[in-house]
Amino acid sequence: MLSVTEGEDKPLKYPHMFAAASLMLLNKVDLLPYLNFDVEKCMAYAREVNPNIDIILISATHGEGMENWLNWLEAQRCA
């Protein structure tokens, strides 16, 4: 999980963590209008260290992306 408040370069700072992950949850996207955060750059950095990583943008406050995350979890459970 990466929060938009942590900066878009977190995948480059912690490459082993993102290389080992199959999913990156980009959390707190409801705060994007108030931050200097480049979503596309962040996703590119994550895919630079792990080209196969799935990425879901979520906001627990607004519920955005929660259904996608639950569907991802269900798909993993059934795999």
Gaussian input, Z-matrix of N, CA and C with variables (Angstrom, degrees):
# hf/3-21g

backbone

0 1
 N
 C     1     B1
 C     2     B2     1     A1
 N     3     B3     2     A2     1     D1
 C     4     B4     3     A3     2     D2
 C     5     B5     4     A4     3     D3
 N     6     B6     5     A5     4     D4
 C     7     B7     6     A6     5     D5
 C     8     B8     7     A7     6     D6
 N     9     B9     8     A8     7     D7
 C    10    B10     9     A9     8     D8
 C    11    B11    10    A10     9     D9
 N    12    B12    11    A11    10    D10
 C    13    B13    12    A12    11    D11
 C    14    B14    13    A13    12    D12
 N    15    B15    14    A14    13    D13
 C    16    B16    15    A15    14    D14
 C    17    B17    16    A16    15    D15
 N    18    B18    17    A17    16    D16
 C    19    B19    18    A18    17    D17
 C    20    B20    19    A19    18    D18
 N    21    B21    20    A20    19    D19
 C    22    B22    21    A21    20    D20
 C    23    B23    22    A22    21    D21
 N    24    B24    23    A23    22    D22
 C    25    B25    24    A24    23    D23
 C    26    B26    25    A25    24    D24
 N    27    B27    26    A26    25    D25
 C    28    B28    27    A27    26    D26
 C    29    B29    28    A28    27    D27
 N    30    B30    29    A29    28    D28
 C    31    B31    30    A30    29    D29
 C    32    B32    31    A31    30    D30
 N    33    B33    32    A32    31    D31
 C    34    B34    33    A33    32    D32
 C    35    B35    34    A34    33    D33
 N    36    B36    35    A35    34    D34
 C    37    B37    36    A36    35    D35
 C    38    B38    37    A37    36    D36
 N    39    B39    38    A38    37    D37
 C    40    B40    39    A39    38    D38
 C    41    B41    40    A40    39    D39
 N    42    B42    41    A41    40    D40
 C    43    B43    42    A42    41    D41
 C    44    B44    43    A43    42    D42
 N    45    B45    44    A44    43    D43
 C    46    B46    45    A45    44    D44
 C    47    B47    46    A46    45    D45
 N    48    B48    47    A47    46    D46
 C    49    B49    48    A48    47    D47
 C    50    B50    49    A49    48    D48
 N    51    B51    50    A50    49    D49
 C    52    B52    51    A51    50    D50
 C    53    B53    52    A52    51    D51
 N    54    B54    53    A53    52    D52
 C    55    B55    54    A54    53    D53
 C    56    B56    55    A55    54    D54
 N    57    B57    56    A56    55    D55
 C    58    B58    57    A57    56    D56
 C    59    B59    58    A58    57    D57
 N    60    B60    59    A59    58    D58
 C    61    B61    60    A60    59    D59
 C    62    B62    61    A61    60    D60
 N    63    B63    62    A62    61    D61
 C    64    B64    63    A63    62    D62
 C    65    B65    64    A64    63    D63
 N    66    B66    65    A65    64    D64
 C    67    B67    66    A66    65    D65
 C    68    B68    67    A67    66    D66
 N    69    B69    68    A68    67    D67
 C    70    B70    69    A69    68    D68
 C    71    B71    70    A70    69    D69
 N    72    B72    71    A71    70    D70
 C    73    B73    72    A72    71    D71
 C    74    B74    73    A73    72    D72
 N    75    B75    74    A74    73    D73
 C    76    B76    75    A75    74    D74
 C    77    B77    76    A76    75    D75
 N    78    B78    77    A77    76    D76
 C    79    B79    78    A78    77    D77
 C    80    B80    79    A79    78    D78
 N    81    B81    80    A80    79    D79
 C    82    B82    81    A81    80    D80
 C    83    B83    82    A82    81    D81
 N    84    B84    83    A83    82    D82
 C    85    B85    84    A84    83    D83
 C    86    B86    85    A85    84    D84
 N    87    B87    86    A86    85    D85
 C    88    B88    87    A87    86    D86
 C    89    B89    88    A88    87    D87
 N    90    B90    89    A89    88    D88
 C    91    B91    90    A90    89    D89
 C    92    B92    91    A91    90    D90
 N    93    B93    92    A92    91    D91
 C    94    B94    93    A93    92    D92
 C    95    B95    94    A94    93    D93
 N    96    B96    95    A95    94    D94
 C    97    B97    96    A96    95    D95
 C    98    B98    97    A97    96    D96
 N    99    B99    98    A98    97    D97
 C   100   B100    99    A99    98    D98
 C   101   B101   100   A100    99    D99
 N   102   B102   101   A101   100   D100
 C   103   B103   102   A102   101   D101
 C   104   B104   103   A103   102   D102
 N   105   B105   104   A104   103   D103
 C   106   B106   105   A105   104   D104
 C   107   B107   106   A106   105   D105
 N   108   B108   107   A107   106   D106
 C   109   B109   108   A108   107   D107
 C   110   B110   109   A109   108   D108
 N   111   B111   110   A110   109   D109
 C   112   B112   111   A111   110   D110
 C   113   B113   112   A112   111   D111
 N   114   B114   113   A113   112   D112
 C   115   B115   114   A114   113   D113
 C   116   B116   115   A115   114   D114
 N   117   B117   116   A116   115   D115
 C   118   B118   117   A117   116   D116
 C   119   B119   118   A118   117   D117
 N   120   B120   119   A119   118   D118
 C   121   B121   120   A120   119   D119
 C   122   B122   121   A121   120   D120
 N   123   B123   122   A122   121   D121
 C   124   B124   123   A123   122   D122
 C   125   B125   124   A124   123   D123
 N   126   B126   125   A125   124   D124
 C   127   B127   126   A126   125   D125
 C   128   B128   127   A127   126   D126
 N   129   B129   128   A128   127   D127
 C   130   B130   129   A129   128   D128
 C   131   B131   130   A130   129   D129
 N   132   B132   131   A131   130   D130
 C   133   B133   132   A132   131   D131
 C   134   B134   133   A133   132   D132
 N   135   B135   134   A134   133   D133
 C   136   B136   135   A135   134   D134
 C   137   B137   136   A136   135   D135
 N   138   B138   137   A137   136   D136
 C   139   B139   138   A138   137   D137
 C   140   B140   139   A139   138   D138
 N   141   B141   140   A140   139   D139
 C   142   B142   141   A141   140   D140
 C   143   B143   142   A142   141   D141
 N   144   B144   143   A143   142   D142
 C   145   B145   144   A144   143   D143
 C   146   B146   145   A145   144   D144
 N   147   B147   146   A146   145   D145
 C   148   B148   147   A147   146   D146
 C   149   B149   148   A148   147   D147
 N   150   B150   149   A149   148   D148
 C   151   B151   150   A150   149   D149
 C   152   B152   151   A151   150   D150
 N   153   B153   152   A152   151   D151
 C   154   B154   153   A153   152   D152
 C   155   B155   154   A154   153   D153
 N   156   B156   155   A155   154   D154
 C   157   B157   156   A156   155   D155
 C   158   B158   157   A157   156   D156
 N   159   B159   158   A158   157   D157
 C   160   B160   159   A159   158   D158
 C   161   B161   160   A160   159   D159
 N   162   B162   161   A161   160   D160
 C   163   B163   162   A162   161   D161
 C   164   B164   163   A163   162   D162
 N   165   B165   164   A164   163   D163
 C   166   B166   165   A165   164   D164
 C   167   B167   166   A166   165   D165
 N   168   B168   167   A167   166   D166
 C   169   B169   168   A168   167   D167
 C   170   B170   169   A169   168   D168
 N   171   B171   170   A170   169   D169
 C   172   B172   171   A171   170   D170
 C   173   B173   172   A172   171   D171
 N   174   B174   173   A173   172   D172
 C   175   B175   174   A174   173   D173
 C   176   B176   175   A175   174   D174
 N   177   B177   176   A176   175   D175
 C   178   B178   177   A177   176   D176
 C   179   B179   178   A178   177   D177
 N   180   B180   179   A179   178   D178
 C   181   B181   180   A180   179   D179
 C   182   B182   181   A181   180   D180
 N   183   B183   182   A182   181   D181
 C   184   B184   183   A183   182   D182
 C   185   B185   184   A184   183   D183
 N   186   B186   185   A185   184   D184
 C   187   B187   186   A186   185   D185
 C   188   B188   187   A187   186   D186
 N   189   B189   188   A188   187   D187
 C   190   B190   189   A189   188   D188
 C   191   B191   190   A190   189   D189
 N   192   B192   191   A191   190   D190
 C   193   B193   192   A192   191   D191
 C   194   B194   193   A193   192   D192
 N   195   B195   194   A194   193   D193
 C   196   B196   195   A195   194   D194
 C   197   B197   196   A196   195   D195
 N   198   B198   197   A197   196   D196
 C   199   B199   198   A198   197   D197
 C   200   B200   199   A199   198   D198
 N   201   B201   200   A200   199   D199
 C   202   B202   201   A201   200   D200
 C   203   B203   202   A202   201   D201
 N   204   B204   203   A203   202   D202
 C   205   B205   204   A204   203   D203
 C   206   B206   205   A205   204   D204
 N   207   B207   206   A206   205   D205
 C   208   B208   207   A207   206   D206
 C   209   B209   208   A208   207   D207
 N   210   B210   209   A209   208   D208
 C   211   B211   210   A210   209   D209
 C   212   B212   211   A211   210   D210
 N   213   B213   212   A212   211   D211
 C   214   B214   213   A213   212   D212
 C   215   B215   214   A214   213   D213
 N   216   B216   215   A215   214   D214
 C   217   B217   216   A216   215   D215
 C   218   B218   217   A217   216   D216
 N   219   B219   218   A218   217   D217
 C   220   B220   219   A219   218   D218
 C   221   B221   220   A220   219   D219
 N   222   B222   221   A221   220   D220
 C   223   B223   222   A222   221   D221
 C   224   B224   223   A223   222   D222
 N   225   B225   224   A224   223   D223
 C   226   B226   225   A225   224   D224
 C   227   B227   226   A226   225   D225
 N   228   B228   227   A227   226   D226
 C   229   B229   228   A228   227   D227
 C   230   B230   229   A229   228   D228
 N   231   B231   230   A230   229   D229
 C   232   B232   231   A231   230   D230
 C   233   B233   232   A232   231   D231
 N   234   B234   233   A233   232   D232
 C   235   B235   234   A234   233   D233
 C   236   B236   235   A235   234   D234

   B1=1.4409
   B2=1.5191
   B3=1.3078
   B4=1.4599
   B5=1.5170
   B6=1.3007
   B7=1.4538
   B8=1.5234
   B9=1.3147
   B10=1.4714
   B11=1.5246
   B12=1.3136
   B13=1.4599
   B14=1.5277
   B15=1.3457
   B16=1.4591
   B17=1.5326
   B18=1.3159
   B19=1.4619
   B20=1.5079
   B21=1.3292
   B22=1.4679
   B23=1.5219
   B24=1.3310
   B25=1.4644
   B26=1.5298
   B27=1.3180
   B28=1.4700
   B29=1.5254
   B30=1.3581
   B31=1.4769
   B32=1.5240
   B33=1.3222
   B34=1.4731
   B35=1.5240
   B36=1.3249
   B37=1.4658
   B38=1.5255
   B39=1.3303
   B40=1.4668
   B41=1.5281
   B42=1.3138
   B43=1.4635
   B44=1.5286
   B45=1.3253
   B46=1.4667
   B47=1.5270
   B48=1.3206
   B49=1.4534
   B50=1.5322
   B51=1.3132
   B52=1.4595
   B53=1.5307
   B54=1.3046
   B55=1.4605
   B56=1.5315
   B57=1.3213
   B58=1.4572
   B59=1.5291
   B60=1.3149
   B61=1.4690
   B62=1.5269
   B63=1.3166
   B64=1.4653
   B65=1.5224
   B66=1.3315
   B67=1.4619
   B68=1.5173
   B69=1.3159
   B70=1.4575
   B71=1.5192
   B72=1.3246
   B73=1.4528
   B74=1.5161
   B75=1.3055
   B76=1.4627
   B77=1.5178
   B78=1.3132
   B79=1.4644
   B80=1.5308
   B81=1.3155
   B82=1.4692
   B83=1.5269
   B84=1.3297
   B85=1.4623
   B86=1.5223
   B87=1.3286
   B88=1.4621
   B89=1.5264
   B90=1.3351
   B91=1.4677
   B92=1.5300
   B93=1.3177
   B94=1.4687
   B95=1.5300
   B96=1.3359
   B97=1.4694
   B98=1.5316
   B99=1.3217
   B100=1.4638
   B101=1.5274
   B102=1.3357
   B103=1.4642
   B104=1.5184
   B105=1.3077
   B106=1.4574
   B107=1.5259
   B108=1.3276
   B109=1.4584
   B110=1.5158
   B111=1.3304
   B112=1.4605
   B113=1.5275
   B114=1.3258
   B115=1.4626
   B116=1.5228
   B117=1.3188
   B118=1.4657
   B119=1.5246
   B120=1.3163
   B121=1.4633
   B122=1.5284
   B123=1.3142
   B124=1.4597
   B125=1.5273
   B126=1.3248
   B127=1.4652
   B128=1.5249
   B129=1.3184
   B130=1.4687
   B131=1.5240
   B132=1.3296
   B133=1.4600
   B134=1.5295
   B135=1.3291
   B136=1.4653
   B137=1.5256
   B138=1.3195
   B139=1.4697
   B140=1.5244
   B141=1.3138
   B142=1.4654
   B143=1.5371
   B144=1.3374
   B145=1.4670
   B146=1.5287
   B147=1.3331
   B148=1.4606
   B149=1.5346
   B150=1.3231
   B151=1.4685
   B152=1.5267
   B153=1.3194
   B154=1.4662
   B155=1.5193
   B156=1.3192
   B157=1.4622
   B158=1.5282
   B159=1.3249
   B160=1.4603
   B161=1.5168
   B162=1.3215
   B163=1.4627
   B164=1.5203
   B165=1.3127
   B166=1.4605
   B167=1.5203
   B168=1.3072
   B169=1.4579
   B170=1.5145
   B171=1.3333
   B172=1.4607
   B173=1.5226
   B174=1.3141
   B175=1.4526
   B176=1.5168
   B177=1.3051
   B178=1.4583
   B179=1.5256
   B180=1.3200
   B181=1.4614
   B182=1.5208
   B183=1.3228
   B184=1.4656
   B185=1.5206
   B186=1.3215
   B187=1.4619
   B188=1.5205
   B189=1.3207
   B190=1.4659
   B191=1.5239
   B192=1.3316
   B193=1.4523
   B194=1.5155
   B195=1.3188
   B196=1.4632
   B197=1.5309
   B198=1.3174
   B199=1.4670
   B200=1.5325
   B201=1.3376
   B202=1.4659
   B203=1.5251
   B204=1.3244
   B205=1.4636
   B206=1.5325
   B207=1.3232
   B208=1.4641
   B209=1.5270
   B210=1.3255
   B211=1.4703
   B212=1.5209
   B213=1.3452
   B214=1.4637
   B215=1.5327
   B216=1.3296
   B217=1.4649
   B218=1.5304
   B219=1.3063
   B220=1.4673
   B221=1.5185
   B222=1.3176
   B223=1.4681
   B224=1.5306
   B225=1.3280
   B226=1.4600
   B227=1.5222
   B228=1.3179
   B229=1.4587
   B230=1.5147
   B231=1.3259
   B232=1.4693
   B233=1.5324
   B234=1.3172
   B235=1.4685
   B236=1.5129
   A1=108.22
   A2=114.20
   A3=121.04
   A4=107.06
   A5=116.38
   A6=121.39
   A7=108.94
   A8=116.39
   A9=119.46
   A10=111.45
   A11=117.84
   A12=120.70
   A13=112.83
   A14=117.23
   A15=121.43
   A16=113.40
   A17=117.03
   A18=120.40
   A19=112.59
   A20=114.98
   A21=119.49
   A22=113.67
   A23=118.05
   A24=120.23
   A25=113.69
   A26=118.60
   A27=120.99
   A28=112.58
   A29=120.18
   A30=118.10
   A31=113.54
   A32=117.04
   A33=119.91
   A34=111.24
   A35=117.39
   A36=121.28
   A37=112.02
   A38=116.05
   A39=122.35
   A40=109.52
   A41=118.04
   A42=120.15
   A43=114.05
   A44=118.01
   A45=119.88
   A46=111.16
   A47=116.21
   A48=120.85
   A49=110.57
   A50=116.65
   A51=120.35
   A52=111.72
   A53=117.62
   A54=120.83
   A55=110.67
   A56=116.84
   A57=121.17
   A58=113.16
   A59=116.80
   A60=120.71
   A61=111.13
   A62=115.41
   A63=119.08
   A64=111.05
   A65=117.24
   A66=122.38
   A67=110.21
   A68=115.53
   A69=121.33
   A70=107.39
   A71=116.04
   A72=120.94
   A73=107.36
   A74=116.52
   A75=121.55
   A76=106.36
   A77=115.31
   A78=123.00
   A79=112.19
   A80=114.10
   A81=124.43
   A82=112.12
   A83=116.25
   A84=119.16
   A85=112.36
   A86=117.55
   A87=120.02
   A88=111.68
   A89=117.67
   A90=121.73
   A91=113.47
   A92=117.90
   A93=121.14
   A94=114.16
   A95=119.93
   A96=118.21
   A97=114.07
   A98=116.71
   A99=120.94
   A100=113.91
   A101=116.52
   A102=120.97
   A103=111.49
   A104=114.96
   A105=121.89
   A106=106.36
   A107=116.00
   A108=122.35
   A109=107.88
   A110=116.70
   A111=122.69
   A112=109.10
   A113=116.38
   A114=121.90
   A115=110.93
   A116=117.21
   A117=120.69
   A118=111.39
   A119=116.66
   A120=120.82
   A121=110.27
   A122=116.98
   A123=121.47
   A124=110.38
   A125=116.39
   A126=119.71
   A127=110.62
   A128=116.82
   A129=120.04
   A130=110.71
   A131=118.04
   A132=121.28
   A133=110.71
   A134=116.31
   A135=119.81
   A136=110.35
   A137=116.21
   A138=119.61
   A139=111.76
   A140=116.99
   A141=120.63
   A142=109.72
   A143=115.96
   A144=119.39
   A145=111.99
   A146=117.03
   A147=120.88
   A148=108.95
   A149=116.73
   A150=120.19
   A151=114.21
   A152=118.08
   A153=121.34
   A154=114.32
   A155=117.70
   A156=120.32
   A157=110.69
   A158=115.22
   A159=121.26
   A160=107.75
   A161=116.62
   A162=121.11
   A163=108.54
   A164=115.41
   A165=121.49
   A166=108.18
   A167=116.39
   A168=122.44
   A169=108.18
   A170=116.23
   A171=119.99
   A172=111.93
   A173=113.49
   A174=122.25
   A175=107.04
   A176=116.94
   A177=120.18
   A178=110.37
   A179=117.05
   A180=121.25
   A181=111.49
   A182=116.71
   A183=121.22
   A184=113.12
   A185=117.75
   A186=121.05
   A187=113.96
   A188=117.55
   A189=120.87
   A190=110.19
   A191=115.90
   A192=121.82
   A193=115.67
   A194=118.05
   A195=120.29
   A196=111.33
   A197=117.25
   A198=120.08
   A199=110.62
   A200=116.53
   A201=120.08
   A202=110.84
   A203=116.27
   A204=120.43
   A205=110.54
   A206=117.21
   A207=120.20
   A208=110.97
   A209=117.25
   A210=120.53
   A211=110.96
   A212=117.14
   A213=121.18
   A214=110.15
   A215=115.77
   A216=120.30
   A217=110.82
   A218=116.57
   A219=120.66
   A220=110.50
   A221=117.38
   A222=120.91
   A223=110.83
   A224=117.00
   A225=120.84
   A226=110.86
   A227=116.32
   A228=120.56
   A229=111.50
   A230=115.35
   A231=120.17
   A232=112.86
   A233=117.04
   A234=119.89
   A235=112.18
   D1=133.86
   D2=177.36
   D3=-127.31
   D4=126.20
   D5=177.00
   D6=-91.78
   D7=142.11
   D8=-179.56
   D9=-61.92
   D10=-18.14
   D11=178.18
   D12=-77.11
   D13=-8.94
   D14=-178.04
   D15=-90.39
   D16=-12.04
   D17=-179.54
   D18=99.51
   D19=144.45
   D20=-175.09
   D21=-72.65
   D22=-12.25
   D23=-177.83
   D24=-91.06
   D25=7.07
   D26=-179.00
   D27=-56.07
   D28=-39.17
   D29=177.48
   D30=-60.60
   D31=-28.75
   D32=177.87
   D33=-79.86
   D34=-29.80
   D35=178.95
   D36=-74.58
   D37=-31.29
   D38=-177.65
   D39=-127.71
   D40=61.21
   D41=-172.86
   D42=-63.01
   D43=-33.42
   D44=-178.43
   D45=-64.22
   D46=-38.91
   D47=179.75
   D48=-63.61
   D49=-44.12
   D50=-177.60
   D51=-78.26
   D52=-29.29
   D53=176.81
   D54=-67.27
   D55=-32.13
   D56=-178.27
   D57=-85.63
   D58=-13.51
   D59=-175.49
   D60=-85.56
   D61=147.73
   D62=172.71
   D63=-99.39
   D64=-13.80
   D65=179.70
   D66=-141.26
   D67=138.80
   D68=170.42
   D69=-117.44
   D70=120.09
   D71=172.35
   D72=-91.57
   D73=118.99
   D74=176.29
   D75=-95.29
   D76=102.50
   D77=-169.01
   D78=-97.07
   D79=160.07
   D80=177.35
   D81=67.84
   D82=33.55
   D83=-179.30
   D84=-65.25
   D85=-15.15
   D86=175.32
   D87=-66.51
   D88=-16.93
   D89=179.02
   D90=-89.00
   D91=-5.29
   D92=-175.70
   D93=-53.63
   D94=-38.09
   D95=179.53
   D96=-63.11
   D97=-16.56
   D98=-176.00
   D99=-106.10
   D100=0.28
   D101=-175.02
   D102=-123.06
   D103=158.83
   D104=171.95
   D105=-96.13
   D106=84.68
   D107=-174.81
   D108=-138.49
   D109=126.27
   D110=-178.95
   D111=-100.71
   D112=103.18
   D113=-176.63
   D114=-60.99
   D115=-45.16
   D116=-178.52
   D117=-62.25
   D118=-40.32
   D119=178.68
   D120=-65.71
   D121=-41.83
   D122=179.11
   D123=-61.16
   D124=-45.72
   D125=179.88
   D126=-65.37
   D127=-37.16
   D128=177.63
   D129=-64.92
   D130=-40.53
   D131=177.50
   D132=-62.88
   D133=-42.78
   D134=179.62
   D135=-62.86
   D136=-41.21
   D137=-179.30
   D138=-76.43
   D139=-18.22
   D140=174.56
   D141=-66.71
   D142=-40.10
   D143=-179.90
   D144=-89.84
   D145=-18.48
   D146=179.19
   D147=-152.00
   D148=91.58
   D149=-176.96
   D150=-60.81
   D151=-19.27
   D152=-176.66
   D153=-99.31
   D154=3.84
   D155=-176.18
   D156=-68.54
   D157=134.58
   D158=170.90
   D159=-83.80
   D160=146.55
   D161=-178.76
   D162=-132.18
   D163=128.36
   D164=176.63
   D165=-126.31
   D166=127.75
   D167=175.91
   D168=-87.79
   D169=127.90
   D170=-177.36
   D171=-134.69
   D172=156.82
   D173=170.94
   D174=-139.80
   D175=110.56
   D176=177.70
   D177=-65.96
   D178=-30.00
   D179=-179.56
   D180=-67.41
   D181=-45.82
   D182=-176.64
   D183=-99.56
   D184=-11.69
   D185=179.96
   D186=84.89
   D187=0.40
   D188=-179.91
   D189=-61.24
   D190=132.00
   D191=175.29
   D192=80.31
   D193=-7.11
   D194=-176.94
   D195=-64.64
   D196=-39.74
   D197=178.43
   D198=-64.31
   D199=-39.59
   D200=177.09
   D201=-61.85
   D202=-41.72
   D203=179.64
   D204=-65.09
   D205=-44.66
   D206=178.32
   D207=-62.06
   D208=-39.74
   D209=176.93
   D210=-63.90
   D211=-39.55
   D212=177.78
   D213=-62.95
   D214=-45.07
   D215=178.89
   D216=-60.79
   D217=-43.63
   D218=-179.91
   D219=-63.47
   D220=-41.71
   D221=178.89
   D222=-62.55
   D223=-38.25
   D224=178.85
   D225=-68.57
   D226=-38.37
   D227=179.61
   D228=-64.86
   D229=-36.32
   D230=-177.78
   D231=-84.30
   D232=-12.16
   D233=-176.91
   D234=-74.35

